[in-house]
Amino acid sequence: MNSFLVRRLGIFLICFISTEFLAALYLALDNFDNVDWSFKTIVQDLGVLQLTSLVSFLFMIFPYVIYLTILPKKYQNTRADKIITYVFFTLFMFLNILENVSSIIFWSELNVLKDAAPETYITQAQKILAEIYAEYPLGDLLSLILTASLLLCLLLRKLLLTKIEMPTFGRRIFHFVLYIAVCVLAFMNIDIEKLNNQTNSYNSRIAEDGTYSLFNGFVKKNSRLMILRNYPQNKHAQEHIKYDN
């Protein structure tokens, strides 16, 4: 992967992973008595957190990757490039911090949503969001998160750009295709139910990235891609049943 793209996305990834880790640490300490603190389990949980966070990051940063792909070389590090990057970073961190703060404050509510059946997911989500809106001062909460995101952007603004010259447009297209391939492979092959700690639900839910957790049950379980992926197994099972009968 080109160093220009890695350098431009690096600070985004570091901030994203750091926020996820801090939220997971808080939840683990807040549920200290219910968490399995054995070394092997914690290492496994950290691995799951890193993996699910990386998958979420790949999809959340997708619009910015498109921007970097189509950005003309002559506009690199110009005022327009800086403004767009700063705005995107602020919005990106706003959503990331919002998700993690929500995971902490609305822990019980979001756990109910995680266990919702795919066919009732949207209805259950609307009900929970209505209850949250009625019980919490969301305006103040959103203002604080936005302020924190702006301050973080101000603090890191010099690190968001790079003097490394971007590659040719054709090479950027090639890297973009590779990026999409990684996203598709991650979506198709990472099965969080098999990765999670099956003996302790607290460890499993704390270790799973919030964005991945919220949309895994609805998007992935209902995706036609998942049906296509399992089609050979399903066909084999049907033939086996037919043969047995």
C-alpha contacts under 8 A as a table, 3 or more apart, distances in Angstrom:
res1	aa1	res2	aa2	distance
1	M	5	L	7.36
1	M	6	V	7.13
1	M	175	H	6.52
2	N	5	L	5.61
2	N	6	V	6.46
2	N	167	P	7.69
2	N	175	H	7.45
3	S	6	V	4.97
3	S	7	R	5.83
3	S	164	I	7.62
4	F	7	R	5.15
4	F	8	R	6.17
4	F	162	T	7.34
4	F	164	I	5.72
4	F	165	E	6.72
4	F	166	M	5.65
4	F	167	P	7.67
5	L	8	R	5.18
5	L	9	L	6.12
5	L	68	L	7.68
5	L	166	M	7.82
6	V	9	L	5.26
6	V	10	G	5.68
7	R	10	G	5.09
7	R	11	I	7.61
7	R	161	L	7.84
7	R	162	T	6.76
8	R	11	I	7.04
8	R	12	F	7.90
8	R	160	L	6.09
8	R	161	L	6.00
8	R	162	T	6.65
9	L	12	F	5.28
9	L	13	L	6.28
9	L	160	L	7.93
10	G	13	L	5.19
10	G	14	I	6.19
11	I	14	I	5.08
11	I	15	C	6.10
11	I	159	L	7.00
11	I	160	L	6.38
12	F	15	C	5.39
12	F	16	F	6.06
12	F	89	F	7.14
13	L	16	F	5.00
13	L	17	I	6.04
13	L	57	F	7.05
14	I	17	I	5.36
14	I	18	S	6.00
15	C	18	S	5.12
15	C	19	T	6.11
15	C	93	M	7.79
16	F	19	T	5.34
16	F	20	E	6.34
16	F	53	S	7.90
16	F	57	F	7.31
16	F	93	M	7.33
16	F	96	N	6.75
17	I	20	E	5.11
17	I	21	F	6.09
17	I	50	Q	7.29
17	I	53	S	6.63
17	I	54	L	7.81
18	S	21	F	5.09
18	S	22	L	6.17
19	T	22	L	5.23
19	T	23	A	6.21
19	T	96	N	7.50
19	T	97	I	6.87
19	T	100	N	7.30
20	E	23	A	5.23
20	E	24	A	6.14
20	E	49	L	7.94
20	E	53	S	7.28
20	E	100	N	6.69
20	E	209	D	6.85
21	F	24	A	5.09
21	F	25	L	6.04
21	F	49	L	7.81
22	L	25	L	5.04
22	L	26	Y	6.18
23	A	26	Y	5.16
23	A	27	L	6.26
23	A	100	N	5.89
23	A	101	V	7.46
23	A	103	S	7.83
23	A	104	I	7.03
24	A	27	L	5.15
24	A	28	A	6.06
24	A	206	I	5.49
24	A	207	A	6.61
25	L	28	A	5.06
25	L	29	L	6.19
26	Y	29	L	5.23
26	Y	30	D	5.96
26	Y	104	I	7.86
27	L	30	D	4.96
27	L	31	N	6.05
27	L	104	I	6.60
27	L	206	I	6.51
28	A	31	N	5.18
28	A	32	F	5.68
28	A	35	V	6.56
28	A	203	N	7.77
28	A	206	I	6.66
29	L	32	F	4.63
31	N	34	N	5.53
31	N	35	V	6.30
31	N	202	Y	7.80
32	F	35	V	5.45
34	N	202	Y	6.62
35	V	200	N	7.31
35	V	202	Y	5.88
35	V	203	N	5.84
36	D	41	T	6.86
36	D	42	I	7.63
36	D	200	N	7.00
36	D	203	N	6.72
37	W	41	T	6.78
37	W	42	I	6.16
38	S	41	T	5.40
38	S	42	I	6.23
39	F	42	I	5.23
39	F	43	V	6.18
40	K	43	V	5.27
40	K	44	Q	6.24
41	T	44	Q	5.04
41	T	45	D	6.09
41	T	197	N	7.57
42	I	45	D	4.96
42	I	46	L	6.10
43	V	46	L	5.15
43	V	47	G	6.24
44	Q	47	G	5.10
44	Q	48	V	6.31
44	Q	197	N	7.88
45	D	48	V	5.07
45	D	49	L	6.10
45	D	196	N	7.47
45	D	197	N	7.46
45	D	203	N	6.75
45	D	204	S	7.07
45	D	207	A	5.04
46	L	49	L	5.00
46	L	50	Q	6.07
46	L	207	A	6.42
47	G	50	Q	5.17
47	G	51	L	6.12
48	V	51	L	5.11
48	V	52	T	6.04
48	V	195	L	6.64
48	V	196	N	7.05
48	V	207	A	6.00
48	V	208	E	6.42
49	L	52	T	5.38
49	L	53	S	5.84
49	L	207	A	4.72
49	L	208	E	5.19
49	L	209	D	5.80
50	Q	53	S	5.17
50	Q	54	L	6.06
51	L	54	L	5.16
51	L	55	V	6.40
52	T	55	V	5.12
52	T	56	S	6.23
52	T	192	I	7.96
52	T	208	E	6.27
52	T	209	D	5.51
52	T	212	Y	6.29
53	S	56	S	5.08
53	S	57	F	6.02
53	S	208	E	7.75
53	S	209	D	5.26
53	S	212	Y	7.33
54	L	57	F	4.97
54	L	58	L	6.20
55	V	58	L	5.24
55	V	59	F	6.65
55	V	183	C	7.29
55	V	186	A	6.60
55	V	187	F	7.65
55	V	212	Y	7.61
56	S	59	F	5.42
56	S	60	M	6.10
56	S	209	D	7.61
56	S	211	T	6.34
56	S	212	Y	5.82
57	F	60	M	5.07
57	F	61	I	5.88
58	L	61	I	5.55
58	L	62	F	6.29
58	L	183	C	6.54
59	F	62	F	5.21
59	F	183	C	7.07
60	M	63	P	7.43
60	M	92	F	7.67
61	I	64	Y	5.51
61	I	65	V	6.39
61	I	92	F	7.72
62	F	65	V	5.08
62	F	66	I	6.39
63	P	66	I	5.15
63	P	67	Y	6.39
64	Y	67	Y	4.90
64	Y	68	L	6.24
64	Y	88	F	7.29
65	V	68	L	5.10
65	V	69	T	6.12
65	V	176	F	7.57
66	I	69	T	5.00
66	I	70	I	6.38
66	I	176	F	7.70
67	Y	70	I	5.45
67	Y	71	L	5.87
68	L	71	L	5.19
69	T	169	F	7.24
69	T	172	R	5.56
69	T	173	I	6.52
69	T	176	F	6.92
70	I	169	F	7.42
71	L	75	Y	6.88
71	L	76	Q	7.34
72	P	75	Y	5.60
72	P	76	Q	7.09
72	P	169	F	7.96
73	K	76	Q	5.45
73	K	165	E	7.99
73	K	166	M	6.55
73	K	168	T	7.94
75	Y	78	T	5.35
75	Y	80	A	7.55
75	Y	81	D	6.56
76	Q	81	D	6.20
76	Q	166	M	7.78
77	N	80	A	7.83
77	N	81	D	5.47
77	N	82	K	6.03
77	N	161	L	6.76
77	N	162	T	7.64
77	N	163	K	7.83
78	T	81	D	5.13
78	T	82	K	6.21
79	R	82	K	5.09
79	R	83	I	6.18
80	A	83	I	5.17
80	A	84	I	6.17
81	D	84	I	5.28
81	D	85	T	6.07
82	K	85	T	5.11
82	K	86	Y	6.02
82	K	161	L	7.52
83	I	86	Y	5.14
83	I	87	V	6.05
84	I	87	V	5.18
84	I	88	F	6.05
85	T	88	F	5.16
85	T	89	F	5.99
85	T	160	L	7.35
86	Y	89	F	5.13
86	Y	90	T	6.11
86	Y	153	C	6.50
86	Y	157	R	6.96
86	Y	160	L	7.80
87	V	90	T	5.17
87	V	91	L	6.23
88	F	91	L	5.14
88	F	92	F	5.85
89	F	92	F	4.94
89	F	93	M	6.03
89	F	153	C	6.73
90	T	93	M	5.30
90	T	94	F	5.95
90	T	146	L	7.85
90	T	149	S	5.32
90	T	150	L	5.82
90	T	152	L	7.81
90	T	153	C	6.00
91	L	94	F	4.89
91	L	95	L	6.24
91	L	149	S	7.56
92	F	95	L	5.40
92	F	96	N	6.22
93	M	96	N	4.81
93	M	97	I	5.82
93	M	149	S	5.73
94	F	97	I	5.33
94	F	98	L	5.90
94	F	145	I	6.20
94	F	146	L	5.79
94	F	148	A	7.96
94	F	149	S	5.44
95	L	98	L	4.99
95	L	99	E	6.05
96	N	99	E	5.23
96	N	100	N	6.39
97	I	100	N	5.15
97	I	101	V	5.94
97	I	145	I	6.74
97	I	149	S	7.92
98	L	101	V	5.17
98	L	102	S	5.89
98	L	142	L	7.62
98	L	145	I	6.63
99	E	102	S	5.10
99	E	103	S	6.12
99	E	210	G	6.55
99	E	211	T	6.86
100	N	103	S	4.91
100	N	104	I	6.38
100	N	210	G	6.76
101	V	104	I	5.14
101	V	105	I	6.12
102	S	105	I	5.18
102	S	106	F	5.33
102	S	107	W	7.29
103	S	106	F	5.52
103	S	107	W	5.13
103	S	110	L	6.93
103	S	210	G	6.61
104	I	107	W	5.26
106	F	109	E	5.26
106	F	110	L	6.01
107	W	110	L	5.43
107	W	111	N	6.19
108	S	111	N	5.15
108	S	112	V	6.48
109	E	112	V	5.30
109	E	113	L	6.57
109	E	128	I	6.70
110	L	113	L	4.88
110	L	114	K	6.12
110	L	214	L	7.81
111	N	114	K	4.96
111	N	115	D	6.45
112	V	115	D	5.34
112	V	116	A	6.46
113	L	116	A	5.10
113	L	121	Y	7.03
113	L	124	Q	6.56
113	L	125	A	6.37
113	L	128	I	7.83
113	L	214	L	7.50
114	K	213	S	6.74
114	K	214	L	6.15
114	K	217	G	6.90
116	A	120	T	6.44
116	A	121	Y	5.60
116	A	124	Q	7.12
116	A	217	G	7.95
117	A	120	T	5.44
117	A	121	Y	5.94
117	A	217	G	7.65
118	P	121	Y	5.02
118	P	217	G	6.13
118	P	218	F	5.06
118	P	221	K	7.11
118	P	222	N	7.12
119	E	122	I	7.66
119	E	218	F	7.97
120	T	123	T	5.43
120	T	124	Q	5.99
121	Y	124	Q	5.22
121	Y	125	A	5.99
121	Y	218	F	6.46
122	I	125	A	5.01
122	I	126	Q	6.17
123	T	126	Q	5.24
123	T	127	K	6.34
124	Q	127	K	5.13
124	Q	128	I	6.21
125	A	128	I	5.17
125	A	129	L	6.06
126	Q	129	L	5.18
126	Q	130	A	6.12
127	K	130	A	5.20
127	K	131	E	6.36
128	I	131	E	5.12
128	I	132	I	6.19
129	L	132	I	5.02
129	L	133	Y	6.02
130	A	133	Y	5.10
130	A	134	A	6.23
131	E	134	A	5.16
131	E	135	E	6.21
132	I	135	E	5.25
132	I	136	Y	5.83
133	Y	136	Y	5.80
133	Y	137	P	7.45
133	Y	138	L	6.57
137	P	140	D	5.76
137	P	141	L	6.49
138	L	141	L	4.92
138	L	142	L	5.96
139	G	142	L	5.30
139	G	143	S	6.19
140	D	143	S	5.10
140	D	144	L	6.26
141	L	144	L	5.27
141	L	145	I	6.33
142	L	145	I	5.12
142	L	146	L	6.07
143	S	146	L	5.13
143	S	147	T	6.14
144	L	147	T	5.09
144	L	148	A	6.19
145	I	148	A	5.06
145	I	149	S	6.15
146	L	149	S	5.02
146	L	150	L	6.19
147	T	150	L	5.14
147	T	151	L	6.18
148	A	151	L	5.15
148	A	152	L	6.13
149	S	152	L	5.10
149	S	153	C	6.21
150	L	153	C	5.07
150	L	154	L	6.18
151	L	154	L	5.00
151	L	155	L	6.12
152	L	155	L	5.05
152	L	156	L	6.13
153	C	156	L	5.22
153	C	157	R	5.43
154	L	157	R	5.30
155	L	158	K	7.90
156	L	159	L	5.39
156	L	160	L	6.60
157	R	160	L	5.37
157	R	161	L	7.59
158	K	161	L	6.33
159	L	162	T	7.25
162	T	165	E	7.96
167	P	171	R	6.20
167	P	172	R	6.37
168	T	171	R	5.33
168	T	172	R	6.29
169	F	172	R	5.02
169	F	173	I	6.22
170	G	173	I	5.12
170	G	174	F	6.36
171	R	174	F	4.95
171	R	175	H	6.28
172	R	175	H	5.02
172	R	176	F	6.05
173	I	176	F	4.92
173	I	177	V	6.24
174	F	177	V	5.20
174	F	178	L	6.43
175	H	178	L	5.02
175	H	179	Y	6.12
176	F	179	Y	4.90
176	F	180	I	6.26
177	V	180	I	5.16
177	V	181	A	6.21
178	L	181	A	4.98
178	L	182	V	6.25
179	Y	182	V	5.17
179	Y	183	C	6.36
180	I	183	C	5.03
180	I	184	V	6.19
181	A	184	V	5.16
181	A	185	L	6.08
182	V	185	L	5.15
182	V	186	A	6.01
183	C	186	A	5.16
183	C	187	F	6.14
184	V	187	F	5.11
184	V	188	M	6.03
185	L	188	M	5.09
185	L	189	N	5.91
186	A	189	N	5.48
186	A	190	I	5.62
187	F	190	I	6.13
187	F	220	K	7.73
188	M	225	L	7.23
188	M	226	M	6.79
188	M	229	R	7.51
191	D	194	K	5.66
191	D	195	L	6.62
192	I	195	L	4.93
192	I	196	N	6.02
193	E	196	N	5.56
196	N	204	S	5.17
196	N	207	A	7.92
196	N	208	E	7.98
197	N	200	N	5.93
197	N	201	S	7.13
197	N	203	N	6.58
197	N	204	S	5.29
198	Q	201	S	6.81
198	Q	204	S	7.32
200	N	203	N	5.55
200	N	204	S	6.48
201	S	204	S	5.01
201	S	205	R	6.15
202	Y	205	R	5.35
202	Y	206	I	6.03
203	N	206	I	5.24
203	N	207	A	5.90
204	S	207	A	5.25
204	S	208	E	6.28
205	R	208	E	5.28
206	I	209	D	7.68
208	E	212	Y	7.10
208	E	213	S	6.22
209	D	212	Y	5.34
209	D	213	S	5.99
210	G	213	S	4.93
210	G	214	L	6.10
211	T	214	L	5.33
211	T	215	F	6.47
212	Y	215	F	5.60
212	Y	216	N	5.53
213	S	216	N	5.34
213	S	217	G	7.17
214	L	217	G	6.84
214	L	218	F	7.79
215	F	218	F	5.37
215	F	219	V	5.60
215	F	220	K	7.34
216	N	219	V	5.65
216	N	220	K	5.17
216	N	221	K	6.91
217	G	220	K	6.08
217	G	221	K	5.56
217	G	222	N	7.95
218	F	221	K	5.74
218	F	222	N	6.08
219	V	222	N	5.51
219	V	223	S	5.90
220	K	223	S	5.10
220	K	226	M	6.95
221	K	226	M	7.00
222	N	226	M	7.48
223	S	226	M	5.39
223	S	227	I	6.84
224	R	227	I	4.93
224	R	228	L	6.17
225	L	228	L	5.06
225	L	229	R	6.04
226	M	229	R	4.95
226	M	230	N	6.25
227	I	230	N	5.26
227	I	231	Y	5.89
228	L	231	Y	4.94
229	R	232	P	7.45
230	N	233	Q	5.38
230	N	234	N	6.12
231	Y	234	N	5.03
231	Y	235	K	5.96
232	P	235	K	5.12
232	P	236	H	6.10
233	Q	236	H	5.08
233	Q	237	A	6.11
234	N	237	A	5.03
234	N	238	Q	6.15
235	K	238	Q	5.13
235	K	239	E	6.23
236	H	239	E	5.16
236	H	240	H	6.09
237	A	240	H	5.00
237	A	241	I	6.18
238	Q	241	I	5.14
238	Q	242	K	6.15
239	E	242	K	5.00
239	E	243	Y	6.06
240	H	243	Y	5.08
240	H	244	D	6.16
241	I	244	D	5.11
241	I	245	N	6.26
242	K	245	N	5.24
